[in-house]
Amino acid sequence: MEISELKNKAKRKELEEKGIHEAFVISIAVKGVIAAVQTILGFMLLFTGSIVQFVLALVQNELIEDPGDFFGTHVQPLLNPSHDTLVFGGLYLLSHGIVKLFLVAGLLRNKLWAYPASLAVFALFILYQVERWFSTHSVWLLGLTVVDLVVMWLVWHEYRRKTKPVE
């Protein structure tokens, strides 16, 4: 190979790595925002009834406008959750949110421990999502799982890049 070809190849590789790194940072930042929302929703479910009241108001408005509304008729049965259901939902969202916030903070600060820890936690989330998919067949859950797999690949790639010996 000529020197110019080697330089072009190196330049392309550098641009590719930069793009992958930017995708990593964006995906982790989005995970952080989602984790913050999960944490807030978890607190709200545990300590207020405002989420249920908000959704109830939304559904009632939809049903007043259109009594056969798909969204309203399918969500309405969920609006009278038991106390145990609210506690479970709140703890579930709160624990997921806090764990992900902790991991996202470590990843964005380039802490090496955060990479394998994130891979392990995301893998557990994915296993749970797959198990739930078998009982629900939810397209949304399948989509979320695919996105999580892409994020895991980005985390793994970034970790490999950071731990690769300098040549």
N, C-alpha and C positions, 0 to 999 in steps of 0.2 A: 504494500500500500504506500501511496505517496504521503508526504507530510501534510499536504492540504486536505487529503481525504481523512487522515487521522484527526486533524483539527476539527473538520466538519462533523465527524462522528462524535467526538468528545463534546462539541458544542450542542449537538442534538440531544445527547444523553443528559447534559447539564440542564437543558430546557425541559426535558421530560421529567427529571427529578424535581425541578422547581415547580412544575405543574402538579405533580403528585403531592408535594409538600403543601402547596396552597390548598388542594382538595382536602388534605388531612386537617389543616388548621380550620378550614370552613366547617367541615363535618363535625369536628370536636366542639367548635363554638356553638353550632346548632344543637348538638347533644347537651351542651351546658345550658342553653336557653330552655330546652325541653325539660331538663332536670330541675331548673328553677321553677318552672310552671308546675311540674309534678309536686315539688315541695310545697309550694303555695296552696295548691289544690288539696294536698294531704292535710295541711294545717286547717284549711277551711272546712273540710269534711269532718275532721275531728272536733273542732271547736265552734263551728257555726253551722247553721242550716242554710246559709246563703246560696250555696251552689244548687241545692235541690230547689230552693225557692226561685232562683233565676231560671232554671230549666223548666220548672212548672209554669212560670209566667210566659216563657217562650212558647211552650206547647199549647197553653190555653189560648194564646193569641192566634196561633196557627189553626187550632180547631174551631175558633169562632169564625175565622175567615173561610175555612174550608173543612167542614166536619169529616171529610174522607181523606184528609191530608196524610200522606204516607209517613212522614216524620212524626207527626203528632200522635197518630194511632199506634205507632210502634214504640215510641218512647214513653208514652203515658203510663203503661203498666210498671215501668221501672221507677216511677216517681214516689213510691211509698216504700222506700227501703226500711228494713228493720234497723234497730240500733246496732246490732251486731254487724250488719252489712256495711253501715256507715263507718264503724270502727275499723273493720277489715280493709275497706277501700281507702280510708285515711292513712292507716298504717302502711299499706301496700305502696301507695303513692309517695308518702313521706320517706319511707326507707329507700325506695328506688331513687327518688330525687336526691336525697342526701348522699348516697353511695356514688351516684353518677357525678354529682357536683364535686365531690372529693377527688374522684379519678380525673375528671376534666381539668381541675385545677393543677393536678400533678402533670398531666400531659402537656398542658399549655405552658407550664414552667420547665418543661424538658427534664423532669425527674425520671431517671431510668427505672425506678421501682414501679412507676405508674403504668408502663407499657405492658409488662407481663400481668400485672394485677388487672388492668383493663381488659386484656384478652380473656382472662379467666372469668371475670364477672360478665362480660358481654356473651361469652360462650354459655354461661349458665342461663342468662336471659333468653338466649336463642333456643336452648333446650326446652325451657319452659314454654316459649312461644310455639315451638313445633308440637309439643305435647298438647297445648290448647288448640292448635290448628286441627289436629286429628278429631277433636270433638266438635269444633265449630265450623270448620272449613271456610273461615273468614278470609276473603281476598285481602282485606286490609292487614290482617295479621301476617299473611304470607308476604305482602309488600314490605311491611316493617321488618320482617326477618331478613329479606334480601338486602334492605338498606343496612341493617346491622352487620350483615356479612361483609358488605363493602367497607363499612367503617372499620371492622376488624382487620380486613386486609390492609387498609391504610395505616392502622396502628402498627401492625406487624412489619410493614414495609419501612415505616419511619424508625421503628426500633432497630431493625436490621441495619439501616443506614447509620444510625447513631453508634451502634456497637461494632461496626465493621472496622477492622484494623486499617490504619492509614497506609497507603501504598507509596 
